Amino acid sequence: MVDPFKGGRVLLKTTYILLVSVIMWGCVDLPEKVEPVQKFNMTRYLGTWYEIARLDHLFERGLNNVTAEYARSENGGMTIKNRGYMVMHQEWRESEAKADFVGERNVGHLKVSYIPMTYQSYAIFDLDEDYEHAMVCGDDTGYLWLLARSPDANEYVIDEFIEKAQALGFDTSELIFVHHE
């Protein structure tokens, strides 16, 4: 095997190591105005959530009937099993991830890993007291979801979601409303 760093390319090797380190750590920041929910109760959050609306992104593009199943992991965090139906290919797609708290366990801010040693921010910024509807985002305003315990959300919940998301700087004109059968 050829060593791409042979011959004294210290700067290239250092840059490569730095880049890999940044990618491996991932980003668990929050959008500027977003505050994760306090008094978060993971036990109440566990179970099945239906995706009601989202901003489009590559890893869910074309999916309908999207659900996420949250379960307690051995280390005190959560495991996540996402499932959605790819209409174009007429097949189900699934992915699994691990989620750990970024800080305190009573704050709705987690780091999610679909690929070992890489993390993405998962911030629950609004959650009703019955744990029936959750508003979630990633590390920037390009990632946004409305989740519910049932495949349908009433207009009031959707309108409230859009209003809160707009106030936080999300472009809600790009929302996709997920079809469930």
N, C-alpha and C positions, 0 to 999 in steps of 0.2 A: 504494500500500500504506500502511496506517495504521501509524504508529510507536507501539506500546503504551507506550513510555517517554517520549514527548513530553510536555512540560508540567512538567518538573522532578521526575519521579518517581525521584529518584536512589536512594532506599532500595529501591524495587521493582527497579530495574535492577541494583543491586548484589546483591540477594538472588538474582535470576534468574541472574546470571553465576556466583555462588558455587555455586548448585544445579547448574547445567550442568557446572561444573568438577568437582564431586564425582561426578556421574553419569559423566562422561567418563573420569575416572581409574579409577573402579571400586574394588573392595575386594580387596586381595591379602593380607589378614590371615589368621591361622590360628585355629582353635578353641583355647581356653585350654591344654589338655593335649597338643595334637598337635605332634609334632616330625617334620619331613620326613626321609626317609631320607638318610643321608650316603653318600658313595662311589657316587652315582648315575651310571650309565653310559647316556647317551642312546642310543647306537648299539644297545645290547642291548634297550632299551625299544621301539625302532621296530618297526613291523609291526602285525599285527591282534590286537586284544584283544576278547574277548567279555564282555559285561556279564552277570554272574551274579546279582547282587543290587544293589538301590539303595533309597534312601529316595525316596518319591514326590515329584515336583515337576512343575509345569505343563509344562515343555518336553519331558518324556519320558512324560507321562501317556498310558496306553493302548498303549505300544509294546512289542512283543516282538521277538525275534531281533535284539537291539541289538548292534552292533559299533562299534568305533572303529579306524580305520586311522591310524597315526602315521608320518609321513615327515619327513626332515630338510628344513628350509627353507633358502633361500639365505642368510639372516642368521645361521644357526647355531642357530636354535630349531627348532620343529617345526610341521608342518601337521597338522591333525586332520580326518578325514572321518568323521562319525558317520552311522550308518544304522540304521533300525529300521522294523519293520512295524506300521502302525497298523491294528489288528484291526477297529475300528469302521468305518473307511472302506475297508478292504481295499486299502491302498496303501502303498508304501514312502515313508518320509520320510528326507530327508538334510539334513545341515548341515555347513558347513565352518568351521574356525577356525584361528587362528594362536596359537602358544604360544611365549613367551619366558621365560627364566629370571628369577626375581625377584632372585636374587643369584648366588652361585657356580654354575657349570655342573655341579658334582659333588653338588649338593643337589637333591633331588626336590621343589622348590617352583617352580611356574611360574605365570605370569599368562596366561590364555587370553582371546582376543578373538574373539567371533562377530560383533560389530558394531564397525566401526572406532572406535578411541579409547576403547573401553570394555573393562574387564578384570575377570575373575573369578579367584579363587584356585583353583589346582589343586595339591593337596598329596598326594604319594605318601608315606604314613606307614608302610607296611609293604610289603616286596617280598622274595620269596624269592630265594635266591642264584642260582637258575636262570632268573629272570625269567619264571616261569610263572604267578604269582599276584600281584596288586597290590591294596592297599587304599588308596583315594583319597578325599579329602574336599575340600570347598570352604572358604569363609571362616568358616563357622559349622557347628554340629552338625545343620543341616537338610539338608546335602548329603553323601552318603556312597555309595560304590560299591565292590563287589568285582568285579575284573576277572580274567580268565583267558585263557590262550592257546588253550583249547579251550572248546566250549560247555557242558561239564560240569565241575563241580568236585566233588571227593570230600567226604564228610561232615566229615572232619577239618579240611579247609581252611575249610569254611563255619562249623563250630563255633569254630575259632580266630578267624575274622573277627568273629563275633558277640561273643565274649568280649573281644577287644581293643577293639572299637567301644564296647561297654558301659562298659568301664573308662575310656574317653576321654570319656564323657558323651553318646554318641549313643543315641537311642531306637530300639533294634533291634526292638521290637515292631511297628514300622511298616514293616519291610523288605518289599520286593516282590522275589520271586524270578522272574527273567526266564525266560520260556519260549523255547526254541530248537528249531527243526525242522530 
